[in-house]
Structures are given as C-alpha cells and as structure tokens.
C-alpha cells in the first residue's frame, strides 16, 4: 500500500517518444544495491539498474521511517553478467599473465584497452561470489569468443580492499558487474554500517506504487573504510631488540612516485 499523499511523480527527464517496435511504457528493471571495497568519497553503497529494452532514466528512492526521498538517477543501463569458467587465484600488484576467465554479458560490450588506459581504471569489473565476497579486477584483453561471451586476460587482481578475494578460486556462475558510470554512489557513511536500508527503483516520472517499481534493501559492512595493511615488512635484529619497518599504503593521492611517503588516508596512524 502507498499513502496517496506520498504518491507523487518522481522527478525525471521528459519521456522520449517510443521507438518503433518498443513498448511505449518502461517495464520493471533488474536493480541491484552493492557494496564495493573501493573508497567512493565516504559513500558505501552503489546502485545499478539494467532493463531491456532500456527506457530510462530510472530513479532510485530511499525509504526511511515512512519517508521517501530521492537518492539519485540511474541514467545508463548497467553491464552485468556471470562467469562461465573457473578463475584461479592470482598475484597482487602486478599483471596476472597466466590466468583468464570467460564471462557472459546480458547486454553491452567490452573491448581490449592499452595498459595505460587499464591502469587508469578502464575495464574495471567486480566479480561477486555467491557468498557476497567481491574482487575488483582490471582486464587488458577482452576477446569476443561467442555471442556476448568474452575471454578476459591480462588481469590486475585484488584492487581496492579486495586483496583477500584474489587468493580464492572463483567458480563459474559468479556475478559480473562492469564498473563504469552506470553505477551511482548512494549517500551514507559510517552511520549506515550494519543497518538495513530500503530502496525503490522505478522509471523516472512514474508515481510511487507503479507496477514497474522494484523494492530492494541492503546493509553496508564498511569494508571500504577499513585501513589497508602495510606492505614490504622487514625485521632486523639489533642490540636491545628487533627493528621492524614497512611501507604504508593509502587510498588517497598516493600515485605519485615523487613522494617520500604517501599521504595518510586515515584520521590517525595506528597499528594492531
């Protein structure tokens, strides 16, 4: 049931005239709320939607304490799919030249990119296991080997906070999400950790309670806020004890090779 006083049209663009052969009204979409292990400026949850045919844009609304507010607009159809072959564990922080994985996309396409474009974030994909664990990878080569079927190789594994997932063997059937501008970040920082949030996705301009609306809920774990472990640890025995050294990592402004030490991405520097 929807309170008629709240059944207002969702703000959206003027609807385009229907294309020949396509239905005049949009249907229900495949919506998804996902938590990625990468920092998105303090937001934890992302939203995506896929519809065929695409009659967007779609609006995403947040429901809280009986109040419905606009949480964003999904202007592009997401590229989603599934893995078709097993992806073994792979190395971190260098190219994985040994492994490849076949994926099937429901729509859209992928193309091979040069190394610079890939390292700048091109061909980024989230591989989501049935238990929800996410590995973010980059793929230099995307070879079409069948209808909507691609073989990904030249991989960079375990990006963001997903290093542990790179050590798993990912079985066929895992969800694949292409990370691009079809995903939008939803507002909410640490206050939403471990709290289930309710959302509605429906075509922009349609009323609440429309038959095409899709209800979703999700809870954030805060994985993107966890500090990154140090790397290159060393221990040297000295008079009076053992001296430990390591290199600190950061998610913020750490790409320059001219820096003596990367910026501190946390409020304080502390180790356990």
N, C-alpha and C positions, 0 to 999 in steps of 0.2 A: 504494500500500500504506500502511496505517496501523498503527503499533505498537499492539497491543491494550491495552497498559498506558496508552496515552495516549487511548484511545477512550472518554473519559468524557463523560457528557451535559454539554452547555453549560448553565450556569445560566440560567434564564428563568422567565417567569411560568407559572402553571398554564394549560394549554391550555383554551380555551373549547370548549364542545360545538359540533360542526359545525352551521352554519346549513343550513336546508333547501335542497337544490339545489346545495350547495357540497361539494367533496371533503373528506373527513374529515382528510386529511393535506395539509400545505402542499407545494407544488411548488418547483422551482428558481426563484430570483428573478433579476431583472436587477440586478446590483450594479455599482457604479462607485466608483472612487477618483479624486478630482480635487484639483488644487492651485489654490486661488483666490488672486488677488493682493491680498486684504484681510487685515489683521492679525487673527488669532484668538487673541490672547494667547500668541503664541510657537509655536503649532502650525501646521504647514504643509499637511498633507493632511486632506481631508474624505472621509467615506464616505456613500453613499446607496444605497437599495435600492428597487426597485419590483417588486411582484408582483400578479397579477390572476388569481384573487381574492386579496385580502390576507389572509394567515393569520399575521400577525406576532404578537409581535415577532420580529425576526431578530437573531442575534448575529454580531458580526464578531470574528474571531480573528487574531492576528498570529503568523506563523511565523518563528522566527529560531534558527539553529543547531540545528534539530531540536526546539526547544522551542515549544510552542503556548500562548499566553496570551490571555486575554480582553481585547479592545481597546475594547469598547463594545457598546451595544444600540441597534438601529435600531427605534424604536417606531412610526414612521409611514411610510407609503408616499410616496415622492418624486413630485413632479410634474415629468415630463420630456417632451420633445417635440422638434420641429425647426422651423426657419424655413421658410416657404413662399414668401416674396418677398425681394427684394434689400433690404438695409438700407444706404443710402449713408453716407458719413462725416458726422459731426455735430459740433456745438460742445461745448466743455467748460465746466463750471462755470456753466451757465445752462440753461434749458429749451430743448430741441430741439422747436420747434413746427412744423417743416417736414416732418420725416421720420416715417414709420410703418413697421411691419413686421407681417406676418401670421405667426402661429405655429400649429402643430397640437400639442395636448397629447394624450398617451396616456391620461390619466386625470386626475381632479380638475378644478378650475375656477379661473378668475380673475375678479376684479371690479374695477371702477373705484374709485379712492380719492381723497380730498381731498388738496390739496397738502401740508398738514402731515403727514398720515399717510404720504405717499410719501417726503417728506424725512426722516422718522423711520425709513425702511428698509422701508416697505411696498411690495409688488410689485417686489421685487428679483429680477433674473434674471441668470444667467450665459449668455452666448452664446459657444459654443465652436466655433471654426473647425476644419476638418479637420486643420490643422497644429498644433492644440492651443492656439493663442492665445485668451485669454479676455478678453471685455469684459463688465464688470458694468454693468447699466443699471437704472434705475427707470422705471416706467411709470405715469402718472397715469390713463390711459384704457385699459380692456380691454373692447373691444366684441365680443360674440359675433356672428360673421358666417357661421357654418356649424357643422356638428357637430364639437364640440371644437376649433373654429377661432376664434382671437381676433385682432383687429387692435389692436396696441399703439401708442399715440401719447402725446404729452405726455411725452417722454422726458428723462431726465437721463443723460448718457453718460459713459463712461470713468471710472467710480468706482474707488476704491482705487488700485492701481498700474496700472490698465488704460488710462491716457490714450492711449497709442500705438495701441491697438486701435480707439479711436473714430475714428481717421483712415482706417481701411481701409473698403473696400466689401465687405460681408459677403454672400456669395452664398447662395441658397436651399439648404437641406439642412444648415445648421449645427445643432449640438446646442443645445437649450434646457434649462436646469435652473433651476427656481424655488428661490430661496434662502430657506429657512424652517427650522422646527425639525425637518424630516425629515432634514436634513444634520447629521452629528455630526463634531466635530473629533477627529482622532486624535492621540495623544501623539507628540511628536517635534519637536525644534527643529533647530538648525543641524547636529547630528550626523547627520541623515538626508539632508542635501543630497547629490545625485548618487549616492545609494546606493539600489538597488532593494530594496523591501520586499515581502514576500509576505503575503497575507491570505486568509482563508477567510470566506465568508458562508454561514450556514445557519440554518434556523429554530431559535429558542431552544428548548432542551430536547432537541434531537436529538443523536445521537452523531457524533463525527468519523468521516468516511468514509461518512456517509449519502449516498445517491444524489442528494439535493437540494442538496448543498453546491456552492458556486461558488468557484473559486480565482481570485484576482486578484493583480496586482503593480503597483507604481507607484514612481516615483522623484521626489523633490522637487527643484526648481531653486532654491528660496529667493527667488522673485520677491516674496513678501510681506515679506521682510526688507530689500529694497533701499530706500535712503533716497529720499524724494520730492524732486524737483527744485524749486528756488526759483521764485517767480513774480514778475511785475511788475519785471523788471530795468530799471535806468536807468543811464545813464553821463553824467557831467558833466565837461567838461574844465576843469581848474583849473591854477593855477600849479604846476608840478612834476609834472604827470601827469593821469590821468583817475580820477575817483572813481566807483566802482561801488556801487550799492545794489540791494537786492532784499528781498522778503518771504519769510521762511522758512515752510515748511509742516510739519505734524506729523500723525501718526495718532492721537495720544493727547491727549485733553482739550483739543481746540482749537476747540470750538464756541462758546465764549463771546465775545461782541462787546465785553465789558468789559476784556479782556486787552490790555495794550500790546503784548505779543509772546506767541505761542503757546508752550506748553512744548516743551522739547527732547525729542523721542522717541527719540533715539539716545544711545549712551553718550558720544560726543564729537561736537563740531561741527567738521566739516572738509569742504572742497570741492575738487573737481578741475576 
